[in-house]
Amino acid sequence: MRANVEDRNPKHEIRSTPGGVTPSTNIGDLIDRHPGVLEVLERYGIRIDPATYILLRGTVQQAAEFNAILDIEGFRAALAESIQAESAASFEGDVGR
């Protein structure tokens, strides 16, 4: 049974364009809603194996455990540091404009 339009989460809504796909459509959301697109991705050379798909939908801890990363806190801290550096670089770029 399909949900009513009012029940849908607009954050995950596939935009209303031909085929429901825009350049900003999230690939993960697209695969969730329409698994058949995996064949199209493969045809265009984009390979998403099951482990990658699961990893992309998992938590930081799950990713660490799946990849045998013993220092989960170090992994988490490195991710946070990368995000902070990216944010700082973005901020510096905005200030210079």
N, C-alpha and C positions, 0 to 999 in steps of 0.2 A: 504494500500500500504506500503510495507516495504522500509526502507531507504537503500540507497547504503552503502556499507562498508565504503566508504570514508566519508559519512555523520555522522557516528556514533561517539559518544564521547568515546574515549578509556578508560577514567576514569571509566565509567560505563559499559564497555564491559564485558560480561561474558566470561571468558577465554575459549579457544578452547581445551577442553579436552573432554573425553566421557561424553556427556550430558551437557557440558559447565560448570561443577561445579568443583571447586578446594577447598581445605581446607580454602583458603583465600577469597572465594567468599562471598560478602556481602549479608546477608539474605534479607535485605530490597530491594536491587536491584533485587535479585532473585524473590521475591514476586511481585515486580512491573512488571517484564517481563513475569513471569509465575505464575499467581495466583493459579494454580492448586497445586503448591508445598505446599500450606497451609494444604492440606490433609495429605501429607507425614509428615510434621512437627508435626501435631496432632497425627499421628500414632506413632511417636517417643516420644510423651509426651511433645512436645513444643507447648504451646498454646499462640497464638497471637490474642487477642480479638481486635475488631475494634477500640476501644478507645486507646489501646496501640499502634496499628499501626499508627493511626492518630497522637498521641503524639510524636512518634519517628520521624515523618516527619515534625513536627511543629517547631515553634520558641520558644525561651526561654519565651517570653511574652505570647505566646499562651498556653504553658504548665502551666505557672503560673495562667493564667486566667481560664483554664479548671479545674485546681485543687484548685481553690478558694484561691490561695496564694495572700494575700493582699499586702505584702511587696515585690513587684516585684524587686525593686532595691537590697534589701537584698538577695533575691534568686539569682539574677544575680551575686552579689558580692561573695556569697558563692561558686557558680560554678567556678568563676574565681580564687578564692583562692585555691580551690581544684586542679585546673589545674596547678597553679603555684607551689603548694606543690609537685605534681606529677613530674613536670618538674625538680624541684630542686633535688628531690630524684633520678631521672634518671641521672641527671648531676653528682651528687655525686658518683653514682655507676660507671659511665663512667670514672671519674677521678681516682677512686681506682683500676682500672684494669691495 
